[in-house]
Amino acid sequence: MRALCLITVKPGKVDPVISSLKKARKIVKEIMVVTGRADIAVVLQGTIDEINNIVIDFKKIKEIVSTETLIEVEVDMGWSKP
């Protein structure tokens, strides 16, 4: 299962948060500094329990203001031909 975690951090704290996020290498597949309502986007891959636990751990990082986690779902939209 994959998920995208959008993270908002305190002003000027992107670098220390990225350093903390890199420690969770088993689940964290990619870390991106982004523009928009979030400051950092993290691609996660693991079981739903692993993703849940890592997001809970993210919330313990004092420089993180908020997180929003988007879980990938598989939906047949009928776009591809059999």
C-alpha positions as CSV (number, residue, x, y, z in Angstrom):
1,M,0.0,0.0,0.0
2,R,1.2,3.5,-0.8
3,A,0.3,6.8,0.8
4,L,1.3,10.5,0.4
5,C,1.7,12.4,3.6
6,L,1.5,16.2,3.3
7,I,3.4,18.0,6.1
8,T,3.3,21.6,7.2
9,V,6.2,22.8,9.4
10,K,7.0,25.8,11.4
11,P,8.7,28.6,9.5
12,G,12.4,27.9,8.7
13,K,12.2,24.3,10.0
14,V,12.1,22.4,6.7
15,D,15.7,21.1,6.9
16,P,15.6,19.7,10.5
17,V,12.2,18.0,9.7
18,I,13.6,16.4,6.6
19,S,16.6,15.1,8.6
20,S,14.1,13.5,11.1
21,L,12.0,12.0,8.3
22,K,15.0,10.4,6.6
23,K,15.5,8.2,9.7
24,A,12.3,6.2,8.7
25,R,13.9,4.7,5.6
26,K,11.9,1.4,5.7
27,I,8.6,3.1,5.0
28,V,9.6,6.5,3.6
29,K,10.3,6.1,-0.1
30,E,10.7,9.8,-1.2
31,I,10.7,13.2,0.5
32,M,9.9,16.3,-1.5
33,V,9.9,20.0,-0.5
34,V,6.8,21.4,-2.2
35,T,4.8,24.6,-2.7
36,G,1.2,25.0,-1.8
37,R,-0.6,24.4,1.5
38,A,2.1,21.8,2.6
39,D,5.8,22.3,2.9
40,I,6.9,18.7,2.5
41,A,5.3,15.7,0.7
42,V,6.4,12.2,1.7
43,V,5.7,9.0,-0.3
44,L,5.2,6.1,2.1
45,Q,5.0,2.4,1.2
46,G,4.1,-0.3,3.7
47,T,1.1,-1.9,5.4
48,I,-1.7,0.3,6.6
49,D,-0.5,-0.3,10.2
50,E,3.1,0.7,9.2
51,I,1.8,3.8,7.5
52,N,-0.4,4.7,10.5
53,N,2.4,4.2,13.0
54,I,4.9,6.3,11.0
55,V,2.4,9.2,10.6
56,I,1.8,9.0,14.4
57,D,5.6,9.2,14.8
58,F,5.8,12.2,12.5
59,K,3.3,14.1,14.7
60,K,5.9,13.7,17.6
61,I,8.4,15.9,15.7
62,K,8.0,19.3,17.4
63,E,8.6,21.3,14.3
64,I,5.7,19.7,12.4
65,V,2.5,21.8,12.6
66,S,0.1,19.4,10.8
67,T,-0.1,16.4,8.5
68,E,-2.6,15.1,6.0
69,T,-2.3,11.6,4.7
70,L,-3.7,10.5,1.4
71,I,-4.0,6.7,1.1
72,E,-3.8,5.3,-2.4
73,V,-6.9,3.3,-3.5
74,E,-7.4,1.1,-6.5
75,V,-10.5,2.1,-8.5
76,D,-11.4,0.9,-12.0
77,M,-12.4,4.1,-13.7
78,G,-12.9,2.3,-17.0
79,W,-10.1,4.3,-18.7
80,S,-7.9,1.4,-19.7
81,K,-9.0,-1.1,-22.3
82,P,-8.8,-4.8,-21.5
